[in-house]
Amino acid sequence: MNAEVNIDGLWPDGAGAGRLGDGSVRVDGLVPGDRATVRLEHQRGKVWRGVLESLTAPSPARRASPCPWSASCGGCDLDVLSPDARRDAVASSVARTLGLADPPVFVPSPRDPGHRARVTLELRDGHVGFHRAGTTEIVPVGACRAARPEVEAALQVVARWVASDPAASTSFSSVELRSDGAHVVAALTRRADAPRGVAALPDLPDVAVGGRVARGDTTSRLEVEGFVLEAGPESFYQVNLEVNQRMVAWVVAQAAEVKPERVLELYAGIGNLTLPLARAVGVPVVAVEIAGPSMRDLRLNLKKAVGAVEAVTCDVGRYDLRANPYDVLVLDPPRAGAGPALARALEQRPRRVVYVSCNVPALATELSRVRGYRVTDVRLFDMFPDTHHVEAVVVLDRC
Ligand SMILES: C[S@@+](CC[C@H](N)C(=O)[O-])C[C@H]1O[C@@H](n2cnc3c(N)ncnc32)[C@H](O)[C@@H]1O
C-alpha cells in the first residue's frame, strides 16, 4: 500500500517523520519539507514504517550531498540539508523527544566540515572504508570531508599503504586516526591471525599497534580550558575539539553556579571535565571511571589539577554512592546512558545535576524516570555536524 506523505520533522534516529491518518510515519532518507510517495511496510502501534518510492516535491532546504560516498556510507545522514535547516530540524526533534516547549539553544561547530578529530577506518581487501551505519558492512571511501584536514591527509596515507601493500589489510583490521590539532596518532588493530613483522603504516610518524607505541609519539594533547590533557591511543577522546571546549566551559559553569560543597563526577574519562571543574568549583571532586587506559591518563593529568580530586577506578554501577557525600552531580555516560545508576545517584538528593549525553533517546528514557527534579536548562552542542547526532547538556535542579 502506498501513501503520499508530508515530512514535518525528524525521529530521534534521524528518519523523516510525518502524519498519517490518526498516527504517524517514519521514512529513512526523508527530511522536513519533503513530500513523497512511500510504500507502507508495516505498522507498530500508530507508527507506520514507510519506504521511499518517489520524492514528489523535495524540501526547499535540500541540497545535493557534498560527499560522493554519503549515500552508501550513511555516516553524515543529514548532509542533504543546509546547515541552518539541519540545526532547526535537530533542535526541534530534541525538543519533541525530551518534551520541551521550545527548541533548545544550539551551539554550532566552528568547523563544518573538517570537524572530526577522530575517525576509525576499516581495512579490508586492499580497501579503506567506514562501517555502513548500523552494520558490519564496509563502505570503501576515497576521502572524508568531515575529517579535519590533517586527519584527511593521514587517511590518504592509509589508503595508499593499503592499496600498495597487500599485507596491510590482511594484518590489520582497522586504524583510528586522532588529531589534537598538532599531530595525528594512528592506532592500528592487528588481526588475531596476522603474520608478524609487517611494517605498520611506514609513512606516518606516530603509530600505535594494539595500544602500544610502534613509532613516534602516540600521546594526544587535548587543550581544554587552559589545561593540556594527555590521552593515550586507547583512552576516550572527544570527536570535535572546538565544540568540546565550548561544551566543557558550559558544563563547568553550570556546576559552579550553585556553589557546591562537594562534587561527584561519573564517567570521567581522561579528565576532560574533571580538571576544569575542580578549578572552577574549588571544592573536593570525586571522579569515577572504569577504563584502565583512561584512568591512567586521568591520574597523570591530575598532577596538573588546581583542586582536590579523588580518582576512583570503578564501574559506576558498583560504586558506593554513599561513600562520599556530594551536592552536585556531573555525569557523562557512554551512548547507552547511565541506566539504574542515575536513580541511585539521585537518592543522595544532590541540589543540581549536569547530565552530558550523546544519545538523546536514551537521555529521554532516563529523564522520564526521574522524580523530584525539574529540567532547568537544555543546551545542544554540535559535536557531529551533518548528522542527526548532537551532544546535549541537561541541567536538573532539585524541586
Ligand atoms: C562519553 S565518555 C566521557 C568521558 C569524559 N567525561 C570526557 O568528557 O571526555 C564516557 C566514559 O565513561 C567510561 N565508562 C563507560 N562505562 C562505565 C562504567 N560502567 N563505569 C565507569 N565508567 C564508565 C568510559 O570509559 C568513558 O571514559
The ligand as an SDF file (V2000), in Angstrom:
LIG
                    3D

 27 29  0  0  0  0  0  0  0  0999 V2000
   31.3160    9.6920   26.8980 C   0  0  0  0  0  0  0  0  0  0  0  0
   32.8190    9.2590   27.7010 S   0  0  0  0  0  0  0  0  0  0  0  0
   33.0690   10.7230   28.6690 C   0  0  0  0  0  0  0  0  0  0  0  0
   34.4470   10.9230   29.1700 C   0  0  0  0  0  0  0  0  0  0  0  0
   34.7560   12.3050   29.7250 C   0  0  0  0  0  0  0  0  0  0  0  0
   33.7170   12.8110   30.5920 N   0  0  0  0  0  0  0  0  0  0  0  0
   35.0320   13.3090   28.6380 C   0  0  0  0  0  0  0  0  0  0  0  0
   34.4240   14.3800   28.6370 O   0  0  0  0  0  0  0  0  0  0  0  0
   35.8890   13.0400   27.7650 O   0  0  0  0  0  0  0  0  0  0  0  0
   32.2740    8.0290   28.8240 C   0  0  0  0  0  0  0  0  0  0  0  0
   33.3570    7.4870   29.7410 C   0  0  0  0  0  0  0  0  0  0  0  0
   32.7120    6.5860   30.6550 O   0  0  0  0  0  0  0  0  0  0  0  0
   33.5550    5.4560   30.8520 C   0  0  0  0  0  0  0  0  0  0  0  0
   32.6540    4.3680   31.2780 N   0  0  0  0  0  0  0  0  0  0  0  0
   31.8510    3.6080   30.4870 C   0  0  0  0  0  0  0  0  0  0  0  0
   31.1290    2.7500   31.2380 N   0  0  0  0  0  0  0  0  0  0  0  0
   31.4760    2.9720   32.5210 C   0  0  0  0  0  0  0  0  0  0  0  0
   31.0490    2.4200   33.7660 C   0  0  0  0  0  0  0  0  0  0  0  0
   30.1520    1.4400   33.8220 N   0  0  0  0  0  0  0  0  0  0  0  0
   31.5960    2.8990   34.9000 N   0  0  0  0  0  0  0  0  0  0  0  0
   32.5160    3.8950   34.8610 C   0  0  0  0  0  0  0  0  0  0  0  0
   32.9480    4.4750   33.7180 N   0  0  0  0  0  0  0  0  0  0  0  0
   32.4450    4.0160   32.5530 C   0  0  0  0  0  0  0  0  0  0  0  0
   34.2480    5.2550   29.5230 C   0  0  0  0  0  0  0  0  0  0  0  0
   35.4410    4.5200   29.6980 O   0  0  0  0  0  0  0  0  0  0  0  0
   34.4630    6.7110   29.0750 C   0  0  0  0  0  0  0  0  0  0  0  0
   35.7080    7.1820   29.5370 O   0  0  0  0  0  0  0  0  0  0  0  0
  1  2  1  0
  2  3  1  0
  2 10  1  0
  3  4  1  0
  4  5  1  0
  5  6  1  0
  5  7  1  0
  7  8  2  0
  7  9  1  0
 10 11  1  0
 11 12  1  0
 11 26  1  0
 12 13  1  0
 13 14  1  0
 13 24  1  0
 14 15  1  0
 14 23  1  0
 15 16  2  0
 16 17  1  0
 17 18  1  0
 17 23  2  0
 18 19  1  0
 18 20  2  0
 20 21  1  0
 21 22  2  0
 22 23  1  0
 24 25  1  0
 24 26  1  0
 26 27  1  0
M  CHG  2   2   1   9  -1
M  END
$$$$
